[in-house]
Amino acid sequence: MGRRSQPRSGSLQIWPRKRAEKFLPSVNWNAIEGQGLLGFIAYKVGMTSCLVKDLTANSLSKDKKIIVPVTVLEAPSMKIFSIRLYKNGLCNSEIILSSDKELKRVVKIGKVGKIEDLDKKEFDDLRAIVYSQVGKTAIKKTPDMIEIGFGGKKEEKIAFVKEKAGKEIFVSEILKKMQMVDLRGLTKGHGLEGPVKRFGIGLKGHKSEKGVRRPGSLGPWHPHRVTFRVSQAGQMGMQTRVHYNNKIIEVGKISEKNINPPEGWQHFGNIKTEYLLVRGSVQGPAKRQVLMTVPLRKTKKSEKKNYEFVKIQ
């Protein structure tokens, strides 16, 4: 009988497998190309099915109505807290532009500057520290803050900051229908789990010694240690992951088109602000923070997909 073989279990992309330190991950904004603000904070509502008209070229279901799985995201408006100025790749100064009451829950607010101070500084690049106005939703009161980069020329970045300083930024101004986005956030946490569920190893025979749901051997005598490649129990989930190239099927305001079910969304409640319908699934449980960004690397297969929203099933 031939020797059974299979690929090793578990990705080594992120190691060690421990809980993430923060809910919204840091992003290398220099690698992402786009125009205007390159990201937006949203909150996961849940999943549902959506009836759409397929307008994809050369598709077998072209001009037909099909059902696709979608994730509903609520995206309350954001405001700019401060501007960070970068010189030679390092942050050399910061201008605080907001002192809202809800920010005291998150950060200690220093001296508030003026947007006119931007013209007196020398810098190569600038990024914005933004915060979500999550108090307008039914989720919580404490806002989430993160640094988001800008795309375009230096003059365009300065013009955007001067225009939006002290004003609300809405997701409908940043992201449009049929645009692709990357979704960055934390997976659902499962706590301490064994190697069978954590890495997918097989169960041992029922007459095995020292347990069934464990590896048969922790390694050889030499090297005289247990290597990190051995599947063992530990933390599962609550780790940063990215979903690339998700299509936005619909962007809307709940005041204009109410998509809330009569009983509300399970584990979430009712949407009160703007929302997005994104094709496919999004990592994390309901109410989890998700950072939507301009796509890092587009693919032709994802880019050519085109749908016309009809209704939620």
N, C-alpha and C positions, 0 to 999 in steps of 0.2 A: 504494500500500500504506500502511495506517495506521501511525502511530508506535507502537512497542511501549512499554508502560509497566508498571511493577510497583512495589510498595511498596519503600521503602528497606530495606536489610538491616542487621540489628544493632540491639539495643536501646540507647538512650541513658539508661536508667534509672540505671545505675551507671557513672560515668566518672571517671577513666580506667580502662581495663581492665587493672589490675595485680593481682598476687597479694595476697590478703588478709593482714593483719598477724597475725591470730590465728584459731585454728580455731573457737572458740565465739564467735559475734557478740554484741555488746551489744544489749540490748532496751529499748525504751521501756515500762517496766512501768506507767507511769501511764495508758497508753492501753488496757491489757488489763484486763478486768473478770472477776472470778471469786471463789472462796472458797478460803482456805488458801494453800498454796504454789502458785505459778502456773507453775512449770516443773520439768523434770527432765532430767538428762543421760543419754543412751543412746548405744549404739554399733551401727553398721550391721553386720548379719550377712550378709545377701544377700536375694535374691528367690526366690519359689517360687509355686506355685499352691495355692489353698485351696478345699475343697468346703464350701459354706455353704448354709443354707436361707434363701431370700429371704422376709422378713416385711414388706417395704416395702408400705405401703398403696397401692392402685391400681396396683401394678406388674404388668406383663404376665407376669412369672415368679413371682407371689406363691404362697407355699406350695410352691414347687418348689426342687429342689436345683440350684444353679448353681456354676460355677467362677469365682473372681475372683483376680486377681493380688494378691499381698501381699508386703510387705517385712518381714523378720524383724529385730527390734531387741533387743539384750541391754541390760538396764538394771540394773546392780549398785546396791546400796544407796548412799545418800549420807549425809554427816554435815555438821553446821553448823560452819564454822570460826570465823566471827565475825559480829557484828551491826553493821550500819551505821545510825546514827541521823541522820535528815534534819530540818532546820529551815529553813523558807522555801525549800524546794527544793534546799538545799545540805547536803552531808554535814558535820556538825560534830563527830562523835565516832564511835569504833569500839570495840567490846568483843570481845576475842578469847576464844573459849570452848574451843578445842581446841589441843593441842600434839602430835599424833600424829607418829610417826617419819617416815611416808611424806611428810608435808608439807614436810620439809626439802629434798626434791627440787625443790619448786616455789617456796616463799616463805620469807623469813626471819621466824621466829616471834618476836614481841615478848612483852611481859608479859601473861600469861594472867589475865583478869579473872573475875568471878563473875556469874552470871545475875541475882543480887540487885541488882547495880549498875544494872540497867535501870530500877528504880523511882526512882532518885535523879536521873535525867536528864530534861531537858525536850526534847521532840521532837514533830514532826508526823507523821512516817512512819518506818518501819524496813524494812530489807531484809537478807537473809542472804547471806553469802558461803559457798557450799556447795562440797564437793569429793566426787568420786565415789570409791568404794572399788574402783577398777578392778583392784587387785591380786588380787581374788577371781576374776577372769576369766582367760582364756588370752591376753589381748591384750598387756598391758604392766603395769608396776608404778607408773609415775608418774601420780598422780591429776590430773584436770582440775578447775579451779576457775572459778567464775563467780558473779556477783551475780544473785540471783533475788528478785523481789518477792513480796509477799503480797496477797491479796484479803480484803475484809471490813472490819469496824470495827477501830479501833485496839486495843480490848480483846481482840478475837479474835486479832489478830496477836501480841500479847504472850503470850497464853495458849498459842498454838501453839509459839512459841520456847521458853517455859519447859518445855513438855511434851517437846520433841524435843532439848533441849540435851544433848549427850553421848550421844545415842541414834542408832540407825540409822533412816533414813527410806527406806521401801520404795515402789517405784513403784505397787504394788497399793493403797497407801493414798492415793495422789494421783490416779491415773488409773484409770478404770473401763471396762468393755466398752461398746461403742457410743458412747463419748464422742468428740467431735471434737478434734483437736489440730493445731497448726501446727508444722511441722518446719523448723528453722533450722540451716543448716550450709553447708559449702563444697562446691562442685562438684568433680568429678574434674579434676585438673590435667593439661594436655597440653603445657605448655611453649610454646616458640616455634612458631607455626603461621602459614601464609601466609593471604592474604586470601580465597582460595577456601573453605577449610575454616573460617576464623574468622568470616567474614561471609556466606558463601554466594553470592558474586558468580559470574557465569557465566564460562566459559572463552572466550577470544578465538579467532578463526579460526586455522586452522593456518598461514596465510601472514602472520600478524601480525608486526610488528616488536617486538623487545625483550621477548620472552617471551609466553607464553600464559596462565599462571596469575598474572596481575597486572592491575590496572586499566588501562584504555586511556589515561587522562589523569590527572595529579595535580592538575589544576585550570587555571584561566585565567591569563593574564599578570597581570591585575589583579583582585583583590588579589594582590600579589606575594609570596605565601606558600602553603604547603600547609595547608589547613584540616583540622580534626580529623574532618570528615565523610568524608574520603577513606579508602577501605578499604585498610589496609596490614597488613603482617605484625606480629605481636607476641604478647604473652602470651594464652593461651587457657585458660580454666578456673581452678580454685583461687580462686573468687570466692564471696562470700556470696550465697545465694539462700534464699527462703522458699517452702515448699509449704503452701498454705492448706487448711484444712478436710478433713483426712484422718481417716477413721473407724478407730477401734481395734476390730478384730474379736475379738481374744482377748488376755487378760492372764493369765499363769500362771507357776508356779515349775517349774524343770526337775526338781526333786526329786519333785514331785507328778505331772507329766506330761512325759515325755521326748520332745521333738520332734527330737532330734539324729538325722540319718541315720547309718547304720552307719559310713560312711567319714568323717563329719564334714562341716561346711559348707566349701565351697570357699573358699580364701584366708582362712579364719577359724578353723576348728577346731571345738571343741565348746562349746556354751553351758553355763555352770556356775551361773548365778544366775537371776534373773527375766527374762522375755522378753515382748515384745509383737508382735502381728501387726497391721500397719497396711495398710489397703487402698491399692493403688497403689504407685508408685515413690517412692524417697527419693534425693536428690542425694548424690553422693560414692561412693567405693569402699568395699570392705569394711574394717572396723575404724575407719571415720571417725566422729569425734564428732558427735553430733546433739543439738540442744537442742529438746526437746518443750515446747510452751507451750500454755496455754489459748487457744482460737481468738480472734483479734482481731476478725474480722467473720464471723459465721455466715451461711450461705445456706440458704434453705428446701430447695433441692434436695439439698444434702448432709445436712442435719439429719434429713430424713424417712427416709433410708435405714436399714434395719434388717436385720441378718443374725444367724443362729444358727450358730455355728461347729460343723462336723461333724468334719473331719479335714484334714490336709495331704496333698495329692496326691503 
